[in-house]
Amino acid sequence: MSEQLKVPTMAEYMAEGKQPEVLFWVGCAGSFDDRAKKITKAFVRILNKANVDFAVLGSEEGCTGDPAKRSGNEFLFQMQAVTNIEVMNAYEIKKIVTTCPHCFNTMKNEYPELGGKYEVMHHTQFLKSLLEEGRLTIEGGQFKGKRITFHDPCFLGRANGVYEAPRELIRKLDAELVEMKSCKSRGLCCGAGGAQMFKDAEKGDKEINVERTEQAMETKPEIIAAGCPFCNTMMTDGVKAKDQEANIEVMDIAELIANADDL
């Protein structure tokens, strides 16, 4: 598998007087977290294969401000948001795709009132659109017939009503999609949202991610599919807590598609 990834920056595009079809917003997790970097690379491999004209902001990308806002620091959020908006508006960005539902939700729903009006898509929605336009083909490959359960990220599902795009992509892998008892609008949080990812657990009998992992394990999955780097971390930790690493893999939808076809 070649790791020669083509990832142009907006600065490079502007220097050539060109505008990409879409800005890929990588996000903090996708940029700095070693596990999430694999999701970023998988998504880029798919974009390259589908010949999508995209660019990233690179060092000009800052945190969207989601953790600051959710933890109550509205001032810091607005500072971070306005900085990003000024950069994107200077580049005349129209369309954004991101692998992080937190970035997706914040830019889609909270940036407009600060002057940042863009078409924002989660990567599962974007991949579904590429599929419908015939720019991307998905083959089951190594995931054909595998039992896969999908964990709905809160900011993708309940906050924005996106349930079908990720499931449709899983079905295209010829996999057996099995649903947890708490799914879609009744989904259970992985325990990381609302900036909980960055603080110590409070007193209680059980971690939320372990509870959610147990629900996933009830479906007897071979793979727990996620669509969020935060959820990925929490479900992976849950699988480890249950000593099931040898039996259950946690993978992002982008990784499933990229690896099925061995891009």
URGILIN-V518285 format. One record per residue. PHI is phi in whole degrees, -180 to 180 (none if undefined). D_LAST is the distance of its C-alpha to the last C-alpha in Angstrom with 2 decimals. Layout:
((PHI,D_LAST) (PHI,D_LAST))
This chain:
((none,6.78) (-78,8.06) (-102,9.62) (-78,11.12) (-92,10.83) (-99,13.20) (-131,15.50) (-76,18.87) (-101,21.96) (-62,24.56) (-61,27.12) (-65,25.31) (-63,25.13) (-64,28.76) (-61,29.83) (-94,28.56) (71,30.19) (-113,27.01) (-127,25.84) (-74,22.21) (-65,21.49) (-150,20.76) (-94,21.29) (-89,18.70) (-88,21.11) (-75,19.55) (85,22.63) (-63,24.42) (-62,22.42) (-65,19.03) (-92,20.68) (-116,22.79) (-83,22.00) (-58,19.92) (-68,18.45) (-70,17.78) (-60,16.13) (-66,13.13) (-68,13.12) (-57,13.52) (-65,10.59) (-62,8.27) (-66,10.15) (-63,10.07) (-61,6.36) (-67,7.12) (-61,10.35) (-63,9.33) (-66,7.46) (-84,10.61) (55,12.79) (-82,14.59) (-84,17.41) (-130,17.61) (-146,19.41) (-118,20.41) (-84,23.98) (64,23.29) (-70,26.65) (-86,28.35) (-85,26.71) (-117,29.06) (-58,29.17) (-65,29.79) (101,32.84) (-57,31.91) (-62,33.05) (-64,36.22) (-65,37.10) (-65,36.52) (-92,38.63) (101,41.40) (-99,41.20) (-63,41.34) (-62,42.56) (-64,39.55) (-56,37.20) (-66,38.89) (-61,38.81) (-66,35.06) (-63,34.42) (-63,36.73) (-60,35.23) (-64,31.73) (-63,33.28) (-62,35.21) (-65,32.13) (-68,30.14) (-68,33.22) (-64,33.85) (-86,30.44) (58,31.27) (-66,28.16) (-114,28.12) (-132,24.88) (-127,23.01) (-124,19.93) (-142,19.64) (-89,17.93) (-115,21.48) (-62,24.09) (-69,26.87) (-63,25.95) (-56,25.37) (-64,28.79) (-66,30.67) (-72,29.56) (-73,29.92) (-105,33.27) (-115,34.99) (-75,34.14) (-54,35.89) (-72,39.35) (-103,38.78) (100,37.90) (-109,34.11) (-106,33.39) (-137,29.74) (-86,27.52) (-113,25.44) (-126,22.51) (-78,20.68) (-61,16.90) (-69,17.23) (-67,19.74) (-66,17.70) (-64,14.66) (-63,17.39) (-67,18.93) (-64,15.84) (-65,15.72) (-66,19.49) (-84,19.42) (78,17.11) (-89,14.61) (-134,11.83) (-117,11.55) (-119,10.81) (-117,11.16) (-58,12.86) (51,11.38) (-71,12.56) (-100,14.20) (-59,16.41) (78,19.97) (-73,19.36) (-82,21.96) (-125,20.55) (-113,22.98) (-107,22.31) (-93,24.35) (-75,25.52) (-67,25.66) (-57,29.23) (-77,28.56) (-93,26.06) (-78,28.10) (-60,31.81) (-77,31.99) (-131,30.08) (68,29.98) (-97,26.22) (-120,25.75) (-84,24.14) (-55,20.92) (-64,19.15) (-68,20.80) (-63,19.86) (-67,16.11) (-65,16.79) (-62,18.82) (-65,16.14) (-80,14.27) (60,17.53) (-92,18.41) (-95,22.03) (-83,22.66) (-115,25.78) (-95,27.74) (-75,29.73) (-65,33.41) (-108,32.97) (-140,30.21) (53,29.76) (-67,33.01) (-106,34.39) (-61,31.45) (-106,32.38) (-61,31.36) (-77,29.34) (105,32.09) (-104,30.42) (-67,31.24) (65,34.32) (68,33.80) (-66,34.50) (-55,31.43) (-104,33.57) (-131,36.84) (-71,38.39) (-67,38.81) (-90,42.18) (-64,44.49) (177,43.62) (-88,43.07) (-153,39.30) (-72,36.24) (-61,34.59) (-66,31.11) (-71,32.64) (-59,34.27) (-68,31.05) (-64,29.19) (-63,32.11) (-63,31.72) (-65,28.05) (-67,29.11) (-62,31.72) (-84,29.05) (52,28.01) (-84,24.29) (-91,21.64) (-138,19.51) (-100,20.94) (-93,18.66) (-130,19.53) (-133,19.07) (-156,20.88) (-64,20.69) (-67,24.39) (-60,24.12) (-59,21.30) (-61,23.71) (-67,26.67) (-72,25.18) (-63,23.79) (-64,27.32) (-65,28.81) (-63,26.91) (-65,28.13) (-62,31.63) (-96,31.63) (54,30.43) (-115,27.62) (-58,24.65) (-73,24.50) (-109,24.37) (-127,22.60) (-102,19.30) (-111,19.06) (-137,15.71) (-76,15.06) (-56,13.98) (-63,11.07) (-68,9.92) (-59,10.64) (-68,8.62) (-64,5.35) (-79,6.38) (-61,7.96) (-94,5.42) (52,3.80) (-65,0.00))
